[in-house]
Amino acid sequence: MVGAGRAVKERVVLITGAGQRLGAATAARLMDEGIHVLVHVRSSVDAAKQLIEDATQRNGEVRGTIVQGDLTVDAEVDALIASVKAHPLVKANGLFGLVHNASFYSQAAFEEVTLETFRSLNRLHMEAPFVLTQSLLTDVEQGGGSVVAIVDTSWGRAWEGLAHYTASKAGLRQLMLNLAGELAGRVRVNCLAPGAIMAAEWEAEHFASVLEKVPLGRSGAADDIASGVHFLLTNGTITGNVLHVDGGWTLNE
């Protein structure tokens, strides 16, 4: 891990789906820690620009670069990889982190989910992380870095109307855990599983029912996820771990 001792200002982290919500909170946290973040978005360019501008005002220097691409389209994934590899800081220092955060979450009855929707989620949650990790592996090695995937607490549970989502997230979890073993000694690989953090409008009732089972009795915040990702990126001993940031919800399994 030739880059493990790099100065913070030389560290570069790519976060997919970083324009909004949990990805944006994580990007902001890492920029505030002095890390240069490659803020990947599909279409949230304006939000990403504001995110970087806000961080620049807080820190007095630019610590972010927008990289764009649709992770369900092979050609755009290839272009994203080329863009990341061509970034001057990546060429000089490699990648300190690769964070697989991009996701799409919607509810639908199993009978109504189209095969294309299912395939699209598999491309987003499994194929893109596979290709990005494989293609950027040497850059992560150069940077003494690690890989973190945002998975889901749905593992081992049945969720109404979410078979298409939970299946692809379970695949991502298993891919990362397998890579943690296969790539041991080269790069660390971990997962973070958020609990009840940010509810979509359509799941308010379900979100409330989940909170009733959370030992802490409250939801978490996006900053909690950001702190967890920062911890996994910077703790050089942890690999093959699924960090549950869920208020103790897993105690009820």
Phi, psi and omega per residue, in radians:
M1 nan 1.395 -2.978
V2 -1.139 -0.411 -3.066
G3 -1.765 0.145 -3.026
A4 -1.054 -0.516 -3.099
G5 -1.711 0.256 -3.114
R6 -1.084 2.585 3.032
A7 -1.092 2.624 -3.096
V8 -0.966 -0.699 -3.087
K9 -1.160 -0.259 3.119
E10 -1.664 -0.040 -3.094
R11 -1.505 2.362 -3.128
V12 -2.190 2.311 3.134
V13 -2.228 2.279 3.017
L14 -1.671 2.186 3.063
I15 -2.074 2.108 3.091
T16 -1.438 2.565 -3.141
G17 1.061 0.797 -2.980
A18 -1.767 0.178 -3.095
G19 -1.408 -0.397 -3.048
Q20 -2.495 2.930 2.966
R21 0.912 -2.299 -3.033
L22 -1.112 -0.653 3.131
G23 -1.121 -0.706 3.124
A24 -1.158 -0.730 3.119
A25 -1.096 -0.689 3.129
T26 -1.194 -0.737 3.107
A27 -1.062 -0.767 3.133
A28 -1.073 -0.761 -3.141
R29 -1.078 -0.794 -3.094
L30 -1.191 -0.685 3.088
M31 -1.097 -0.687 3.116
D32 -1.180 -0.394 3.100
E33 -1.482 -0.024 3.099
G34 1.725 0.019 -3.133
I35 -1.493 2.476 3.046
H36 -1.503 2.168 -3.056
V37 -1.875 2.227 2.950
L38 -1.508 1.833 -3.029
V39 -1.545 1.747 3.137
H40 -1.449 2.382 3.031
V41 -2.435 2.756 2.968
R42 -1.606 -0.917 -3.111
S43 -2.369 -0.157 -3.054
S44 -1.459 0.918 -3.067
V45 -1.159 -0.775 -3.122
D46 -1.069 -0.738 3.124
A47 -1.114 -0.680 3.136
A48 -1.174 -0.692 3.086
K49 -1.059 -0.768 3.137
Q50 -1.142 -0.678 3.117
L51 -1.020 -0.814 -3.127
I52 -1.232 -0.701 3.106
E53 -1.067 -0.730 3.131
D54 -1.115 -0.734 3.127
A55 -1.156 -0.638 3.115
T56 -1.115 -0.721 3.108
Q57 -1.131 -0.673 -3.129
R58 -1.221 -0.621 -2.958
N59 -1.905 -0.153 3.071
G60 1.365 0.156 3.083
E61 -2.761 2.770 -3.136
V62 -1.389 2.174 3.138
R63 -2.218 0.439 -3.133
G64 -2.591 2.628 3.065
T65 -2.382 2.339 3.098
I66 -1.463 2.292 2.979
V67 -2.188 2.426 -2.947
Q68 -2.192 2.623 3.062
G69 2.892 2.585 3.065
D70 -1.513 1.979 -3.041
L71 -1.277 -0.075 3.069
T72 -1.685 0.025 -3.138
V73 -2.032 2.062 -3.027
D74 -0.960 -0.805 -3.090
A75 -1.088 -0.622 -3.141
E76 -1.312 -0.559 3.038
V77 -1.128 -0.757 3.111
D78 -1.074 -0.715 3.131
A79 -1.160 -0.654 3.105
L80 -1.097 -0.792 3.133
I81 -1.044 -0.773 3.129
A82 -1.088 -0.694 3.138
S83 -1.137 -0.732 3.127
V84 -1.122 -0.832 -3.114
K85 -1.105 -0.519 -3.109
A86 -1.446 -0.191 -3.117
H87 -1.104 2.292 -3.073
P88 -0.952 -0.688 -3.134
L89 -1.217 -0.590 3.096
V90 -1.240 -0.736 3.116
K91 -1.059 -0.638 -3.096
A92 -1.425 -0.636 -2.946
N93 -2.153 -0.151 -3.027
G94 1.313 -2.909 -3.142
L95 -1.926 2.223 3.056
F96 -1.411 -0.403 -3.140
G97 -2.759 2.572 3.016
L98 -2.244 1.955 -3.049
V99 -1.945 1.984 3.126
H100 -1.522 1.649 -3.078
N101 -1.989 -0.448 -3.047
A102 -0.949 2.320 -3.072
S103 -2.750 2.795 3.030
F104 -2.357 2.325 -2.979
Y105 -2.335 2.018 3.101
S106 -2.614 2.676 -3.088
Q107 -1.831 2.395 3.071
A108 -2.789 2.511 3.079
A109 -1.059 2.503 -3.081
F110 -0.904 -0.721 -3.100
E111 -1.155 -0.330 -3.069
E112 -1.721 -0.177 -3.106
V113 -1.331 2.179 3.132
T114 -1.411 2.732 3.101
L115 -1.073 -0.627 3.131
E116 -1.132 -0.677 3.072
T117 -1.090 -0.778 3.129
F118 -1.080 -0.786 3.127
R119 -1.124 -0.654 3.139
S120 -1.100 -0.724 3.114
L121 -1.187 -0.647 3.069
N122 -1.119 -0.682 3.106
R123 -1.130 -0.720 -3.088
L124 -1.282 -0.791 -3.023
H125 -1.561 -0.381 -3.074
M126 -2.128 -0.927 -3.042
E127 -1.171 -0.807 -3.131
A128 -1.085 -0.816 3.067
P129 -1.046 -0.649 3.103
F130 -1.064 -0.894 -3.083
V131 -1.185 -0.752 3.138
L132 -1.091 -0.781 3.132
T133 -1.115 -0.778 -3.137
Q134 -1.106 -0.791 -3.052
S135 -1.298 -0.527 -3.086
L136 -1.791 0.160 -3.072
L137 -1.019 -0.789 -3.120
T138 -1.134 -0.565 3.116
D139 -1.222 -0.671 3.096
V140 -1.179 -0.694 3.074
E141 -1.074 -0.782 3.139
Q142 -1.035 -0.668 -3.106
G143 -1.500 0.072 -3.093
G144 1.024 0.624 -2.963
G145 -1.787 -2.914 -3.116
S146 -2.580 2.986 -3.133
V147 -2.015 2.369 3.073
V148 -2.264 2.279 3.094
A149 -2.024 2.362 3.046
I150 -1.510 1.935 -3.098
V151 -1.814 -2.380 -3.017
D152 -2.718 2.606 3.096
T153 -1.400 0.082 3.133
S154 -1.295 -0.146 -3.117
W155 -0.908 2.178 3.096
G156 1.374 0.104 3.133
R157 -2.090 2.816 3.023
A158 -1.866 2.196 -3.137
W159 -2.049 2.241 -3.114
E160 -1.049 2.144 3.042
G161 1.302 0.284 -3.084
L162 -2.259 0.404 -3.115
A163 -1.009 -0.705 -3.103
H164 -1.159 -0.638 -3.124
Y165 -1.337 -0.880 -3.058
T166 -1.145 -0.585 3.137
A167 -1.132 -0.763 -3.122
S168 -1.237 -0.625 3.083
K169 -1.186 -0.619 3.074
A170 -1.127 -0.652 3.088
G171 -1.105 -0.709 3.106
L172 -1.100 -0.768 3.123
R173 -1.002 -0.850 -3.102
Q174 -1.173 -0.659 3.088
L175 -1.018 -0.831 -3.104
M176 -1.149 -0.734 -3.140
L177 -1.146 -0.639 3.102
N178 -1.164 -0.720 3.122
L179 -1.158 -0.550 3.106
A180 -1.020 -0.684 3.088
G181 -1.343 -0.777 -3.061
E182 -1.187 -0.569 -3.095
L183 -1.795 0.204 -3.124
A184 -0.980 2.339 -3.097
G185 1.589 -0.203 3.097
R186 -1.923 -1.013 3.042
V187 -2.462 2.640 3.049
R188 -1.504 2.574 3.136
V189 -2.379 2.210 -3.125
N190 -2.442 2.930 3.075
C191 -2.186 2.685 2.984
L192 -2.220 2.235 -3.106
A193 -1.962 1.806 3.117
P194 -1.254 2.541 3.002
G195 -1.625 -2.387 3.138
A196 -1.346 1.794 -3.066
I197 -2.077 -1.130 -3.098
M198 -2.287 1.983 -3.080
A199 -1.486 2.413 2.951
A200 -1.315 2.761 -3.082
E201 -1.016 -0.650 -3.034
W202 -1.340 -0.166 -3.071
E203 -2.016 0.371 -3.078
A204 -1.001 -0.764 -3.108
E205 -1.140 -0.785 3.126
H206 -1.116 -0.703 -3.141
F207 -1.037 -0.765 3.136
A208 -1.123 -0.660 3.140
S209 -1.196 -0.590 3.087
V210 -1.137 -0.762 -3.101
L211 -1.057 -0.486 3.108
E212 -1.129 -0.389 -3.100
K213 -1.761 -0.053 -3.119
V214 -1.456 2.127 -3.110
P215 -0.935 -0.664 3.118
L216 -1.235 -0.308 3.066
G217 1.301 0.295 -3.132
R218 -2.676 2.863 3.082
S219 -1.406 2.832 3.031
G220 -1.577 -3.077 3.133
A221 -2.146 2.794 3.122
A222 -1.012 -0.598 3.120
D223 -1.091 -0.494 3.098
D224 -1.150 -0.676 3.098
I225 -1.190 -0.746 3.119
A226 -1.030 -0.753 3.122
S227 -1.110 -0.680 3.124
G228 -1.132 -0.737 3.111
V229 -1.127 -0.771 3.110
H230 -1.025 -0.724 3.111
F231 -1.065 -0.833 -3.109
L232 -1.152 -0.594 3.131
L233 -1.243 -0.584 -2.972
T234 -1.765 -0.236 3.088
N235 -1.536 1.889 -2.980
G236 -1.332 0.029 -3.095
T237 -1.816 -0.397 -3.002
I238 -1.487 2.224 3.001
T239 -2.638 2.683 -3.132
G240 1.224 0.426 -3.056
N241 -1.890 2.521 2.946
V242 -1.942 1.860 -3.121
L243 -1.514 2.011 -3.125
H244 -1.587 1.978 3.081
V245 -1.849 1.413 -2.888
D246 -2.472 0.291 3.111
G247 1.155 0.343 3.141
G248 1.545 0.187 -3.080
W249 -1.000 -0.611 -3.097
T250 -1.156 -0.244 3.072
L251 -1.147 -0.375 -3.089
N252 -1.567 0.050 -3.125
E253 -1.204 nan nan
